[in-house]
């Protein structure tokens, strides 16, 4: 096997640091030599279970973030197969679809998280097997197990605009290129946190960056949204290097004491997934001046990340405007970023263009979707270069050390919620998939990450339908994609060119929510007939009982024109729904 393979890089650390701690959670602590032996044992079993089985050469792993998940990943790769990480908390129907798409024939589970079946994969509870073989077992694998470094390493499913998640094929070569870029600069003795969901591409960054460079991987068993538990985990385990989704970073830093706690041991923090807020960075630096902060950028299709920028604490002169955002930096080695117009022609220096990515970081495409995989070609110097069109808009700005890439925004409707990519079209497809007579659906995401879904139906009781739609979304979608509110309407507002006016929907939902959920000091109950009429109207639009709706103080003014809140600007919010 080539020294460029991930397993070879890991085994170099097994040889040089055999007794160093490789991975630890609340149940297990494994040294590098123990992790090698455990994964060899399981790899042997996987290989012999599948060697005469038809299928795609893919193994599904439905095990929570844990030492056993890390063992399983290494074992599958050593056995010569690719793997699909599955979130045990996701709806079974979604997991079943992903396993069917991959044609996986083996499903690794652990006691307490067993599934009867997914797709055509046979469940294999690895816990009893590991209990029998963890002390004694195979120390070497058959040479026929080993994968070529150009084969698919992992299939990561992302939200799809057609309503069905797409499987991104990440290759060994691309992951090796990412690992060798040494983003976290991990050395033996570093304590690295594994905090991200196993289906999130950042979990691969955590695992391979630590294990290929001799660090110790500490696995968080609490929920990432529990910031108090996350900070305590970092402090208790003396974490020195980690990655956090930008939204989680913002949430953690909202309490300044968290930054001070993290700074005790944390030497480098990498964030990415969404636009970084300058106020959060300033607050972080004021309480953690010795911790380096790195902003990264890159979609799953380019193997986790493609550009990085270490944010300077001194001379920090960025803001949240489009004129001076925090840069996303420069490319990894062996990769290239092009800024192109809609005809795939380079834009002028300093001008915005679509971020298109080429080079070693590119994935092999999408599982079973050759039409999408045959991606765009960029002609440069007479030669054709395959690029991935991100749908993101950026521009290059000059700097002393060369051009820096800035992220400006999206050129489509794709958004991110807490670092997880979300296609509104996937949620809309679920809303329209039943026999409820729903003709159209639109999904918007507010500034505070609230998912508001609008459904258009001709005949149905709105309250009964919204309950039914919520149940369907919980059954078909992961928790972060389930709408916070579903509103049934007779029609959706349109722009001048006939497209759904999502901006108006977003503004309307924010305005309505402010009436319902605004600051308590600004809210009251109606004091006259006009206010009572407004309360009743809003309650019907929001499908709430009138007594649950309180009125913003601006509507209390005795001189208020009763038609004020029905201005053209917000008129679409108050179009009669079927429940009026």
ABEGO torsion letter per residue (X at the ends): XBAABAAAAAAAAAAABAABBABBBAABBBBAAAAAAAAAAAAAAAAAAAAABBEAGBBBBBBBBBAAAAAAAAAAAAAGBBBBBBBAABBAAAAAAAAAAAGBABBBBBBGABBABBEABBBBBAAAAAAAAAABEBABBBAAABBBAABBABBBBBBBAAGBBBBBBBBAAAAAAAAAAGAAGBBBGBBBBBABBAABAAAAAAAAAAAAAGBBBBBBABBAABAAAAAAAAAAAGBABBBBBAAAAAAAAABAAAAAAAAAABABBBBBGBBBBAAAAAAAAAABAABBBBBBBEBAAAGGBABBBBBBABGBABBABAABBBBAEBBBBGBBBBBBBAAGBBBBBGBBBBBBBBEAABBAEBBGBAAAABBBBBBBGGBBBBBBBAGBBBBBBBBAAEBBBBBAEBABABBBBGGBBBBAAAAAAAAAABAAGBABBBBBBBAAGBBBBBBBBABEBAAAAAAAAAAAAAAABBAAABBABBBBBABBBBBAAGBBBAAAAAAAAAAAAAAAABBAAABBBBABAAAAAAAAAAAAAAGBBAAABBBBAAAABAABBAAAAABAAAAAAABBBAAX
